[in-house]
Amino acid sequence: MTSASHSKPEEIEIAIIGAGPAGLMAAEVLCAAGHKPVLFDAMPTPARKLLMAGKSGLNITHSEPLTTFLTRYGDKQAKIAHAVRAFTPENVSHWCHDLGVTTFVGSSGRVFPKEFKASTLLRAWLKRISDGGATLRTRHKWAGWAEMDGSRCHKFVTPDSAVTIKARTTILALGGASWPRLGSDGSWQTILADQGVETMPFRPANCGFDVDWSAHFSGRFAGDPIKNTVISVGEKQVKGDFVITQNGIEGSAVYTLSALLRDAIAANGTAVLTLDLTPDRTHSQLIQRLAKPRGKKSFATHLKRATGLTGAKASLLRECLPAETLNDPALLATGIKALPLTLTATRPIIEAISTAGGIAFNALTDELMLKALPGTFAAGEMLDWEAPTGGYLLTACFAQGRQAANGVINFLKAGS
């Protein structure tokens, strides 16, 4: 693929604005149908967020049954289901293999490329799209539309000049508002709202939370993992790990519950996360062990021998429970099995892995075309849905990119 710039309006058939997972998948589908889309991206290279996500191991999808998989999209399940049923997690794995990237299923059911990184997958994917006839123009930041020569044209800002493009049809795949340094800054939301497109405010998803730690606790344990813990909010619970941060907590288990916690904070000002620090021991077992005479042993030594708790886990008890509780075996056992941790705020949206909010589904047709802007489609994290980490985000972006591309194909056929 090559980069290009034009000082005068140029006519093209299909513009794809945003070269992340949804945009690239749309380009692949369009190329396979014989079209030659032009992709535009604001960054110097495409799919930067995908590459960043892959640094710690690219979780491409999840192996759980499709009926369970679809529930991960919460109240937007019905809106996401059609696209994902047409490009299932199993299809995602087969697609990777077709690109020459072997995948494997981890112990948690998550699916990863064998090499873990995203770079090999991305290189093969870009080659397929380029060989199919697509063109990539980087350093083109979309700035909305302009009327030129009686036509509605896309405006782009490049390092050299302003560029205008007239496209017969368009797919917007500009991402949400998290990780703005990688290109997804959400600035498109105001542009679309001005065109009569219904949008919902952005909110952080898969995010960390603030906790009012004491200076002693945060200074000593920031960066420490809390493992083998069951965390819950209301009746929803997750077994997994999270990390103590200077300001609060973050990590995969917390991300799974982040939507519930975020919404509770919005409604009540705070949210309470309940921790079971010893899921392998019952309440009665803890009472029996803690009730044994301590003798001259320190509280920390007695706690370790009775419960196995040490380090940050043990210190969480002092941080979150009244001092008198620590000397009562029954109350202490209750605290260990149901430790209340008060969260005071979500971390800023720029730190979040993903976002909720964006284009409302009411503003879209069943093929993801914007009702207010016929011929313009949207896909991926631009739309108002969210999902926990675990491959659900990428799978839906892939699937919606395909859905929008098929919508474009049908739109062009109807107009030909």
RANORMO-V728346 format. One record per helix or strand of 3 or more residues. SS is the DSSP state (a for helix, b for strand). FROM is the first residue (numbers start at 1). TO is the last residue. If there is no record, write none. Layout:
# RANORMO-V728346
SS;FROM;TO + SS;FROM;TO
This chain:
# RANORMO-V728346
b;10;17 + a;21;32 + b;38;40 + a;48;56 + b;59;62 + a;66;71 + a;74;86 + a;89;98 + b;103;105 + b;110;113 + a;119;131 + b;135;137 + b;141;148 + b;151;157 + b;162;172 + a;180;182 + a;188;194 + b;199;205 + a;215;221 + b;225;233 + b;236;244 + b;248;250 + a;252;256 + a;258;268 + b;271;276 + a;283;290 + a;299;307 + a;311;320 + a;323;327 + a;329;337 + b;339;343 + a;349;351 + b;354;359 + a;361;363 + b;376;378 + a;380;382 + a;392;415
